[in-house]
C-alpha cells in the first residue's frame, strides 16, 4: 500500500516538473485553423497567377522583371503575410483560452523560452528570404520558408509537446525536396503550411484536448 502511494506521489512530482518545464497550453485547433488559412491563401495565390496569365516557371525564375511581375510578387508576399498574421492571432486566442480554462499562466518563463526559441530561427529565415528576394532568387523563397519554419518548430519543441518536433521535421524534409522542384513552391507551401498543419492539429486535439472538451 505504501509502495503504491509512493509511486503515485512520484508520478505527481514528475507531472509537476513536466508542467513547469514545458508549455502545454498550445491548442491543436490553432494548427487546424493555420492549415485552413494556408490552403485558402494558396488557392487565392493560384487564382492570381491565373489572372496574370503566368505560369510558375515564369513567376519564380524570370530575371527580366516587368512592372506586372513586381505587382504579382508583391501580392503573393502580402498573401503570405496575411496568412501568417491570421495564424498567429488565432493561435494566441485559442491558446490563451485553453490556458485560462486549465488555470495555467499564459506568459511565464517557459512560454518566454518557447517564443524565443521559435522566433529566433524564424526571424533569421525571414531575413534570408528577403535576401533571396533582393537577388531575385524567388524560386527558393518557398523552400527556405519551409526549412526555417521547420527548424523553428524543432527548436521550440523542447519547451512544449514533443509532437511539434514531428511537424518541424516534416516541413524541413519537404523544404529540401522543394529545392529540387523550383517553380512549384506554391504546392509545397500549401502542403507544409496547410495539409501538415491540419493533420498535426487534428492529432493534437484528439490526443490532448478532446477529453477535456
PLY file of the C-alpha trace (Angstrom):
ply
format ascii 1.0
element vertex 213
property float x
property float y
property float z
element edge 212
property int vertex1
property int vertex2
end_header
0.00 0.00 0.00
2.83 2.34 0.91
4.66 1.48 -2.32
1.53 2.37 -4.33
1.25 5.71 -2.53
4.93 6.34 -3.13
4.53 5.64 -6.86
1.51 7.95 -7.05
3.44 10.72 -5.33
6.36 10.18 -7.66
4.04 10.34 -10.67
2.57 13.62 -9.43
6.04 15.08 -8.90
7.04 14.12 -12.43
3.87 15.69 -13.83
4.54 18.91 -11.90
8.12 19.01 -13.20
6.89 18.45 -16.73
4.34 21.25 -16.41
6.97 23.63 -15.04
9.44 22.94 -17.84
7.02 22.66 -20.80
4.31 24.93 -22.12
1.33 22.58 -22.51
-1.40 25.06 -23.39
-0.82 25.01 -27.15
-4.12 24.42 -28.91
-4.45 21.74 -31.55
-7.31 23.66 -33.13
-4.88 26.51 -33.78
-2.94 24.16 -36.04
-6.12 23.23 -37.91
-7.04 26.88 -38.47
-3.48 27.73 -39.53
-3.65 24.96 -42.12
-7.01 26.19 -43.42
-5.69 29.75 -43.72
-2.66 28.49 -45.63
-4.73 26.47 -48.09
-7.09 29.41 -48.68
-4.04 31.63 -49.23
-2.59 29.13 -51.71
-5.87 28.99 -53.63
-6.01 32.81 -53.82
-2.38 32.88 -54.96
-3.15 30.32 -57.66
-6.08 32.45 -58.85
-3.81 35.50 -59.00
-1.30 33.58 -61.08
-4.05 32.54 -63.46
-5.42 36.09 -63.70
-1.97 37.38 -64.63
-1.70 34.65 -67.24
1.54 33.48 -65.67
2.90 30.02 -65.13
5.04 29.01 -62.17
8.26 28.85 -64.13
7.96 32.46 -65.31
6.87 33.87 -61.97
9.61 32.26 -59.93
12.54 32.13 -62.31
12.34 35.10 -64.68
15.15 37.62 -64.31
13.58 40.09 -66.73
11.30 41.70 -64.16
8.38 43.73 -65.53
6.03 46.01 -63.58
3.37 43.30 -63.81
5.75 40.70 -62.36
6.63 43.03 -59.48
2.96 43.65 -58.69
2.22 39.94 -58.76
5.11 39.06 -56.48
4.13 41.83 -54.08
0.59 40.44 -53.90
1.91 36.93 -53.28
4.07 38.21 -50.42
1.09 40.09 -48.95
-0.96 36.88 -49.03
1.78 35.07 -47.10
1.91 37.88 -44.53
-1.89 37.86 -44.07
-1.86 34.07 -43.59
0.91 34.42 -41.01
-0.90 37.16 -39.07
-4.18 35.23 -39.05
-2.45 32.03 -37.93
-0.56 33.73 -35.10
-3.63 35.69 -33.95
-5.78 32.55 -33.88
-3.06 30.62 -32.05
-2.77 33.33 -29.39
-6.55 33.47 -28.92
-7.10 29.70 -28.68
-4.00 29.08 -26.57
-4.97 31.85 -24.15
-8.48 30.41 -23.86
-7.10 26.94 -23.20
-4.66 28.23 -20.58
-7.43 30.08 -18.72
-9.65 27.00 -18.84
-6.88 24.92 -17.28
-5.93 27.67 -14.78
-2.46 27.96 -16.29
-0.33 31.02 -16.87
-0.07 32.10 -20.49
3.10 34.14 -20.03
5.76 32.67 -17.77
9.42 31.69 -18.05
8.56 28.55 -20.03
6.38 30.30 -22.60
9.04 33.00 -22.95
11.66 30.36 -23.75
9.24 28.77 -26.21
8.65 32.04 -28.04
12.36 32.94 -28.06
13.40 29.55 -29.44
10.65 29.67 -32.07
11.05 33.21 -33.36
14.86 33.11 -33.35
15.22 30.74 -36.34
12.01 32.10 -37.88
13.34 35.69 -37.86
16.60 34.54 -39.41
14.58 32.74 -42.09
12.54 35.85 -42.79
15.68 37.94 -43.30
17.16 35.22 -45.52
14.02 35.23 -47.67
14.37 38.99 -48.09
17.94 38.44 -49.30
16.68 35.84 -51.79
14.12 38.37 -52.99
16.85 41.03 -53.25
18.87 38.81 -55.60
15.74 37.69 -57.50
16.11 34.09 -56.32
12.36 33.93 -55.88
12.14 30.22 -56.63
13.98 29.42 -53.41
11.78 31.52 -51.12
9.07 28.88 -50.55
11.63 26.12 -49.80
13.50 28.48 -47.46
10.29 29.37 -45.63
9.53 25.68 -45.07
13.10 24.92 -43.98
13.43 27.72 -41.44
9.89 27.24 -40.16
10.58 23.55 -39.66
13.80 24.29 -37.79
11.95 26.83 -35.63
9.38 24.18 -34.69
12.07 21.62 -33.85
13.90 24.18 -31.74
10.73 25.22 -29.88
9.54 21.65 -29.29
11.96 21.38 -26.35
9.59 23.60 -24.36
6.23 22.14 -25.35
4.72 18.93 -26.75
7.22 16.61 -28.43
4.68 16.16 -31.24
5.70 19.58 -32.53
9.08 18.13 -33.45
7.49 15.77 -35.99
5.74 18.67 -37.72
9.04 20.53 -37.79
10.99 17.69 -39.39
8.19 17.13 -41.92
8.48 20.76 -43.04
12.27 20.56 -43.20
12.06 17.47 -45.41
9.58 18.89 -47.91
11.50 22.16 -47.86
14.58 20.29 -49.04
12.54 18.41 -51.64
11.06 21.69 -52.86
14.55 22.97 -53.72
14.60 20.39 -56.50
11.29 21.49 -57.97
11.78 25.22 -58.47
8.64 26.80 -59.85
6.28 24.62 -57.84
6.92 26.14 -54.45
3.26 27.09 -54.01
2.27 23.42 -53.96
4.89 22.55 -51.36
3.95 25.66 -49.37
0.31 24.52 -49.30
1.39 21.03 -48.28
3.66 22.13 -45.43
1.75 25.06 -44.02
-1.67 23.73 -44.98
-2.13 19.96 -45.05
0.58 19.13 -42.48
-0.82 21.69 -40.05
-4.34 20.33 -40.32
-3.14 16.76 -39.73
-1.00 17.89 -36.80
-3.84 19.93 -35.29
-6.34 17.07 -35.51
-3.87 14.64 -33.92
-3.05 17.09 -31.13
-6.71 17.84 -30.44
-7.66 14.16 -30.24
-4.63 13.32 -28.14
-4.66 16.13 -25.58
-7.86 18.20 -25.78
-10.81 16.03 -26.79
-11.23 14.51 -23.33
-11.27 17.97 -21.77
-13.83 19.42 -24.19
0 1
1 2
2 3
3 4
4 5
5 6
6 7
7 8
8 9
9 10
10 11
11 12
12 13
13 14
14 15
15 16
16 17
17 18
18 19
19 20
20 21
21 22
22 23
23 24
24 25
25 26
26 27
27 28
28 29
29 30
30 31
31 32
32 33
33 34
34 35
35 36
36 37
37 38
38 39
39 40
40 41
41 42
42 43
43 44
44 45
45 46
46 47
47 48
48 49
49 50
50 51
51 52
52 53
53 54
54 55
55 56
56 57
57 58
58 59
59 60
60 61
61 62
62 63
63 64
64 65
65 66
66 67
67 68
68 69
69 70
70 71
71 72
72 73
73 74
74 75
75 76
76 77
77 78
78 79
79 80
80 81
81 82
82 83
83 84
84 85
85 86
86 87
87 88
88 89
89 90
90 91
91 92
92 93
93 94
94 95
95 96
96 97
97 98
98 99
99 100
100 101
101 102
102 103
103 104
104 105
105 106
106 107
107 108
108 109
109 110
110 111
111 112
112 113
113 114
114 115
115 116
116 117
117 118
118 119
119 120
120 121
121 122
122 123
123 124
124 125
125 126
126 127
127 128
128 129
129 130
130 131
131 132
132 133
133 134
134 135
135 136
136 137
137 138
138 139
139 140
140 141
141 142
142 143
143 144
144 145
145 146
146 147
147 148
148 149
149 150
150 151
151 152
152 153
153 154
154 155
155 156
156 157
157 158
158 159
159 160
160 161
161 162
162 163
163 164
164 165
165 166
166 167
167 168
168 169
169 170
170 171
171 172
172 173
173 174
174 175
175 176
176 177
177 178
178 179
179 180
180 181
181 182
182 183
183 184
184 185
185 186
186 187
187 188
188 189
189 190
190 191
191 192
192 193
193 194
194 195
195 196
196 197
197 198
198 199
199 200
200 201
201 202
202 203
203 204
204 205
205 206
206 207
207 208
208 209
209 210
210 211
211 212
